[in-house]
Amino acid sequence: MSDKDLETRFEEAVELANDMSQESLPQDVQLRLYALYKQSTHGTITNRIYPVYDLRNAFKMNAWMQISHLTEDECKELYIEAIHSLAKKK
């Protein structure tokens, strides 16, 4: 485990993710990363704020709702782990 604080490690993981190609990731992995990121940065979703107008956004919102029971810090840790795991596979 690193001595860096959670926020620093999360920001580094986001930078690493930005350098990755989405096309190489399965859709379920993309949705999981999206949901973890949104829960980490915006907190729990409310459907009144995020209306769904198309199927793509419906899947994204559903993925986010499925992890809404997790805290922002838990999601940051899971996001960091997922990004580092994906980076090792390259």
Order of alpha helices (4+ residues) and beta strands (2+ residues): alpha-alpha-alpha-alpha
